[in-house]
Amino acid sequence: SRPAPESAAACLELTKTLATATDLQEAALAGFIGVVDGTREVQRWGYPSTRSWLRSRLGMRESRAKERLTLARQRHRVPEMTERWTTGDLSAGYAATIADAITRLDDDDCPAAESILLGMVDQGFSAGKVASFGKRIRDVIAERDGTEQAPEDVARGYERSWIDSTRSLDGGRYIKGWLNAEDAAIWDGTLGPLAKPAGTDDHRDLSERTAAALTTVLSGGHKATKVTVICDLDTLTGG
């Protein structure tokens, strides 16, 4: 590599050129990883999964490996996005954002999601803003098409608590529901203390801390272990 020029204007142009080249490189890499992942080639070399191969053999962090694998697996479901990405008309950041959003959708909703999110890109929204919409893209599609359903609490009433859990395409779960006053008191009393910030370095928001607290309770990790130690008086006094 060569030292950066002293001219800020020159550095600006060189950064834009290099960033575009990096986007095209990422697009090519996603294609390669997609073939490797689809054929399970890494298992022939002793790796349990493509993600572990990306982490171990290519030295990627977990978040980076996950992002690249998501792009590799989802690119065929959003052909317009992939076309724009591979021709240099869309950055890898936007591509990763859109790919992550559609992992939670079935194939019927993918075209609508792609159209909405690319439309936001064309309007100049940042990748962060597109990501925010992407997290609730199913609701956005329903609102646009006028197919949203009445909320569950309206249909069920307010007498008995209920929780609905559905699995997403990426292996996670969506959870929604409503608790009556008695069950809400139990929820608050059990999860409230566990959902407090762990310290000044705990940057999780309340929703993330509550999810962690719920997982801790479900796994039994919130229960303190009691140990009884029996010894004679001479041992304690050193006699």
N, C-alpha and C positions, 0 to 999 in steps of 0.2 A: 504494500500500500504506500501511497505517497502522502506527504503532509497536506493538511487542508490549506487552500489558498487564503491569503490575508483579506481578500475582497469578500465582504459579506454578500454582495449581490451574486458573485460567482458561486459561493457556497450554497446559496439559495437555489440556484438553477441546478447545480450538481446534485443536491439533495433530492429535488423533484425527479430528476432523471434516474437516480439510483433507486428511489422508492418505487418508481414504475417498474424498473427491472426486477426488483424484489417481488413485487406483486405477480409478475409473470412467472417468476421462478416458483413461487408458492403454488400457482395454478398447475404448473407442470408436476410439482411434487405431489399434489393431491391426486393427480391421475395415476402416478406411479404407486402411491400408497394404496389407492383403491384396488389396483390389480393384485398387489401383494396380499391385501386383506381378503379380497374375494376368493383367492385360491388357497388361503391358509398356508401360504408358503413358509411363513416364519416358524410354524410348528415342526417343519422338517429340520430346522436348525436348533430345535430345543427350546423355543420360546413359547410360553403358554398362550400369548395373545399378541396381536399387532401392537397394541398400546405398550405392552411390556418391552417389545422389541424397539419401539421408538425411544422409550426411556433408557433402556440398558445399552443398546448397540449404538444409537445415534445421539445419546446424551441429552435428551430433551427433558425439561421439567414436566411434571404431571399435567399441568394446565395446558402447556404447549402441545404435548402429545395428544391430549384429548381434543383440542381444537383442530389439529391437523387430521385426526382420524374422523372427526365429524364432517369436515369438509370433504374428505375422500368418500365417505359413505352417502352423503346427501347431495352431492353435486349433480347426479343424474336426475334428481327429482325437481330441480329448478333449472331447466335448460336455458332460459333467457339470462338468468344470473350468471351461469357458467360461461355462456357465450361472451357476455360483456367482460367477465373476469379474465378469460383467456385471451382476449384481444386488447387488454389494457384499458378498458373503459370503466372498470370498477376495481376499487382497491381490495386487497386481501382482507382488510379489516371489515369492510362492509360485507364481503362474501362470507366471512366467518360468522358475522352477526346474523345474517339471513339463514345460513345453514343451521345454526344453533336453534333458531326459532322454529323451523319446520320439523325438527326431530320429534316434536310433540303432536304433529298433525298426521292425519291419514292422507293417502294420495288424492282423495277428492278435494281436500281443502288446500293442497299445496299450490295449485295455480293461483287461487285467490290471494293467498298469503304472499306469494312471490310478487304479484302485481301491486299489492298494497305497499310492501316494504321497498320495492324498487321505486315506486312512486315517491315515497318519502326521501329516498336518496336523491332523486331528480329535483326535489324541491329544496334540497340543501340541508336537510336534517343531519345532525352529527350521528356517528355510529352509536354513541351512547343513547341518543334519543330513539334511534331505530331499535336498539336492543330493548328499551323499555316497552315499546309497543310490541315487540316480538314476544315478550313474556306473556302477554295477554292477547295474542294474535287470534286465537279461536273466538274470543269475545268480540274483537274488532270485526272479524268477518261476519259474525252473526248480526252485529249492529248495522253493518253496511247493507246486508242482504235482507234485513228485517225478519230474521228467523230466530231471534233470541226468545228463550222460553221464560215463563214465569219463575221467579226465584223459588228454590226448594222450600224455604220457610213459609211462603205464602200457601203452597200446595199442601204442606204437612200440618200446618197449625203450630200452636205454641205450647202444647201440653207435654209432649215427650221429647226428650233429647234424641238427636240423630246425627250420625256421621256417615258420610259417603266416601269411599276410597276407590279410586280407579288407577290402573297402571298406565304409565306413559310408554311411548315406543322406545325410549332410551333406558328402560328398566326402572325408572323412578316411580313415584306415586303422587297423585293429586289427592289432597284431603280437604273436604269442606263439610260444614255441618252447623248445628246450633245446639246449645246446651241450655236447659232450663235453669232456674235460679239455684236449685239444690246442687245440681251437677256442676254448675259454674263455680260454686263456692268450693267444691272439692278440687276442681281444676286450679283455681287461684291458690288454694292452700298448699297444693302439692307442687305445682310447677312454678309458682311465683318466686319462692326462695331460690330455686335452681336456675331461674332465668335471669338473675341479677348479673351484671357485668363481673367477670372474673378478676378484673383489675384494670389499671390504667391502660394496659396494652391490649385490652379486649375491644376490638373495633367492630364487633358484630352488632347488628341492629337488634331490636327487641324480637322481631320475627325469627331471626336466625337463632337467637339464644333460646327462644321458646321451643323451636324444633329440636335443638340439642337437648333441652331439658326433658322433652317428651321421650326422645330416644333413650335417654338415661333411665327414665322410669320404666319404660317397656323392657329394657334389658336387665332391670334389677339393680343397676349400679347406684341407685340413690339410697339403698339400704346400708346403714352403717353396720360394720361387722364388730360384734362384741367378743372380746377375748377375756377369759378368766384365768388369772395366774395364781397358783397356790404355792406358797413357800413358807418355811418356818421362820420364827422371829430371829433366830441366830443368823440366818442368811441375810436378813434385812439390816441387822445391826452390826454385822461383821464379826460376831462372836463365835 
